[in-house]
Amino acid sequence: MRRRNETTNPIDLPIVEVTWADHTSRSGWRSLKDARTASLSECRDVGRLVARTKAQVILAGMVCADGDVNSLLQIPGRWVQKIRRLR
């Protein structure tokens, strides 16, 4: 998959599924042992791949034929586990 998509029409951007690890926040009392074994949350998002760099992956959840994009999601590059092209 190319690092940058230079298209000017967002409808032509590839549709991808990104699997990534996100932080988790939990409140409430728990043992120190349980706290030390807490895990990150695995997330999956689908959208149009706007940009992919070492620093981040940017997805657009909505695109318009006039060239605008909306519902942008910026995922830190180090958090990304896998990118799968859907279309």
C-alpha positions as CSV (number, residue, x, y, z in Angstrom):
1,M,0.0,0.0,0.0
2,R,1.4,3.4,-0.9
3,R,2.3,5.8,1.9
4,R,0.4,8.8,0.4
5,N,-2.5,8.9,-1.9
6,E,-2.2,12.0,-4.0
7,T,-5.8,11.9,-5.5
8,T,-7.8,15.1,-5.2
9,N,-11.2,13.3,-5.2
10,P,-11.8,11.6,-1.8
11,I,-14.2,9.1,-3.4
12,D,-11.1,7.6,-5.1
13,L,-9.3,7.0,-1.7
14,P,-9.0,3.4,-0.7
15,I,-11.3,2.0,1.9
16,V,-9.4,0.3,4.7
17,E,-9.8,-1.4,8.1
18,V,-7.3,-0.3,10.7
19,T,-6.6,-2.5,13.7
20,W,-5.0,-0.5,16.5
21,A,-4.3,-0.5,20.2
22,D,-5.9,2.2,22.3
23,H,-5.4,3.2,25.9
24,T,-7.9,2.0,28.5
25,S,-9.1,3.8,31.6
26,R,-10.8,1.9,34.4
27,S,-12.0,3.2,37.7
28,G,-12.7,1.2,40.9
29,W,-10.6,-0.7,43.3
30,R,-8.6,-3.6,42.2
31,S,-5.6,-5.5,43.4
32,L,-2.1,-4.4,42.5
33,K,-1.7,-7.8,40.7
34,D,-4.8,-7.1,38.5
35,A,-3.6,-3.6,37.8
36,R,-0.2,-4.8,36.6
37,T,-1.8,-7.2,34.1
38,A,-4.3,-4.7,32.6
39,S,-4.4,-4.8,28.8
40,L,-4.9,-2.2,26.0
41,S,-8.1,-2.2,24.0
42,E,-8.0,-3.5,20.5
43,C,-9.9,-1.2,18.2
44,R,-11.0,-1.5,14.5
45,D,-12.0,1.4,12.4
46,V,-13.1,1.5,8.7
47,G,-12.8,4.6,6.5
48,R,-11.1,6.2,3.5
49,L,-7.3,6.3,3.9
50,V,-6.5,10.0,3.7
51,A,-2.8,9.7,4.8
52,R,-0.4,7.2,6.2
53,T,2.9,8.3,7.6
54,K,5.3,7.0,10.2
55,A,3.7,9.4,12.7
56,Q,0.0,8.8,12.0
57,V,-2.8,7.2,9.9
58,I,-5.7,9.5,9.0
59,L,-9.1,8.1,8.1
60,A,-12.1,9.9,6.8
61,G,-15.5,8.5,7.8
62,M,-17.4,10.5,5.3
63,V,-16.5,11.9,1.9
64,C,-18.4,14.2,-0.5
65,A,-18.1,14.4,-4.3
66,D,-17.2,18.1,-4.0
67,G,-13.9,17.1,-2.5
68,D,-14.6,17.6,1.2
69,V,-14.1,15.0,4.0
70,N,-15.6,14.7,7.4
71,S,-15.3,12.6,10.6
72,L,-11.5,12.5,10.5
73,L,-9.8,10.0,12.8
74,Q,-6.0,10.4,13.5
75,I,-4.4,7.3,14.9
76,P,-0.8,7.6,16.1
77,G,1.4,5.4,13.9
78,R,2.9,3.4,16.7
79,W,-0.5,2.3,17.8
80,V,-1.4,0.8,14.4
81,Q,-1.1,-3.0,14.3
82,K,-2.5,-3.7,10.9
83,I,-4.1,-2.0,7.8
84,R,-6.2,-4.1,5.5
85,R,-7.5,-2.8,2.2
86,L,-11.2,-3.5,1.7
87,R,-11.6,-1.6,-1.6
